[in-house]
Structure formats: C-alpha cells, structure tokens
Amino acid sequence: MNRKVTKAVFPVAGMGTRFLPATKSIPKEIMTLVDRPLIQYAIDEARDAGIEEFIFVTSRGKSALEDYFDAAPQLEDSLQKKGKTDLLAELKRTDMPSGAIAYVRQREALGLGHAVWCARRLIADEPFAVLLPDDVIAADKSCLHQMVEAYQETGGCMVAAMEVPNDKVSSYGVLDVNQDLGSIVSVKGMVEKPKASEAPSNLAVIGRYILNPGVLDYLDQMQVGAGGEIQLTDAIASQIKTEDGVHGYRFRGQRFDCGSKTGFLQATVAFGLARDDLGDDFRTFLTDFLELRRAAE
Ligand code: UTP
C-alpha cells in the first residue's frame, strides 16, 4: 500500500464566530500569532512533514488568504531597493511555488467532514493529511512530521490525540482505545463531543490527521452527525474495521487551541517568549506586569 503522504487539506471555510467582530472581515486563519498568520504555522508544519500539494477548502470572504500566498512583486522590489534583506528573506519564506496550492470552495459550512469531502477530486486515490490551522502545536519535531513517521508503521487512518481533563471531553472527538502502545493507540470507537459521563476515555482528537481515501467514500453518503454537521470523526470511525484500522498518535509537543480566545492568548505568550528577538524583553514585561498587579491587590 502507498504510504507516502504528499497532499494536505486545510479546511478554512468555517465562520470563526468565536472571534467576532474581528472575523467579520478578517479570516480567522489570517489572525496573527506574534508576526505570522495562523495559516503560516500550519503550512510550515506540512512542508516540514514532506507535503508538496496544499489544498485549501475556503468560503466566501477568505480572499485575504489567497492573497497572502500570492507573489508580492511591488513589496519585494521596495524592500530590495531599501536593502532590507532580512525582511525580504522573511517574505520569501511565505512563497509557494506556482501550482502547489489549490483552492476549492465549500458553499455552505455543513461541517468539517463536508469541508474535507469538497476536496475529494483533488485528493483522488491516495492517503492525505488534514491540518486545522486553529490548532497550533509547538514541538521540536513538528506534529505532522512525527505522525508521518508513525504512519509508515501503521497505515490506515491516524489522528493526533492528547489527554484532556474530563470536564473538557465534550468539546472534542474522543477515542475508545483498543490497545494502548504508548505513543500509538489502536482505536475501536470514536465519539464526537460526548457528555463527560459517556466519554469512552479522555483521549481527545485534535486537528491533525492522516487519512485514507476510504474516508471520502463514507463522506459521499452525507450522513449528518453530532450538532447537525457532517462530521469527519464519523467518517474516520467508519474505517475502524478495515484491515489497517484507525490509530491515535500521542504527539510530543504543546497544542494551543487558537480557535478560542484563551488559547490564542496563551499561544501568543508562549510563542512570544520562545522568540530569540523578543523573548527577553517580553519576559521582563510580563514579570513586572504581574508583580505590579500582585502588589496592587
Ligand atoms: P470550528 O469548529 O473551529 O468552527 O472549525 P469555525 O467556524 O472555524 O469557528 P467558530 O466555532 O465559529 O468560532 C474547525 C475547523 O474546521 C473548518 C474551520 O475553518 C476550522 O479550520 N470548518 C468547519 C470548515 O472548513 N467547514 C465547516 O463547515 C466547518
């Protein structure tokens, strides 16, 4: 079986209502973590994992995203003339070769499963990755890279998984674990957004997947699941009984839910502190700020 993963789908057609009013005119994926839009972190991670074809599932109002990956000749020219080589290099890092990115539209936000289904013709008949750009993962080796390596052993479908507190399981797809082998777990069931009392475990699925095309056959049926949406979780669960089955992968790294305000703020602090050029000043500011607050209380 072909286990080379060269295509990735980035579903970015959601409405991002948790960030209104900002998302009234700015796509959530363009919102900036330190100095790079969220989507850039996901693209960098995919490139690092060997992805060569990038498929965006977009919707109305996301043209800023398409512009972001386009060439910017005037800007480059101006930076060149001013000798701003550092900035020019930064800009060049966002370049995507012609033909590497494809866009498909999801006409209606019918759910994550439906968004992935919209990319079916571009995915065709090979394994593919899915990255949700609102999940930003800080790791020494990128999360998708770790998964691509583990996938060479397992095949089938693989989802990134992490333990979450019991009172949070109802926000995630949750794994029913068959066999726990440490970083890899084999899966015998998956439930989308279960009540805490009904969750089969506290091992939650986060926004990185490697899927086989069988998932698309399930999505063809357009079955509506939890929350009235066409759920990717249900499509992946349909592959549990196939030969290679479904595996969860406990990645090494820290995941930030940048689809939520708290997660975005936490990521801003973590990524700001980790930067060589900003970290020291930012740390001093935060320490002083918190001390002043404490003294005033
Ligand atoms: P979310 O559940 O975070 O939804 O989607 P959202 O619309 O982006 O944000 P809120 O909840 O309204 O604030 C998770 C991912 O799935 C994509 C989103 O763009 C995001 O990357 N998605 C979701 C789609 O592409 N289409 C859909 O129909 C639903």
Boltz pocket constraint, residues with backbone or C-beta under 6 A from the ligand:
constraints:
  - pocket:
      binder: B
      contacts: [[A, 11], [A, 12], [A, 13], [A, 14], [A, 15], [A, 16], [A, 17], [A, 18], [A, 19], [A, 28], [A, 57], [A, 106], [A, 108], [A, 109], [A, 110], [A, 111], [A, 112], [A, 114], [A, 115], [A, 131], [A, 132], [A, 133], [A, 134], [A, 259]]
      max_distance: 6.0
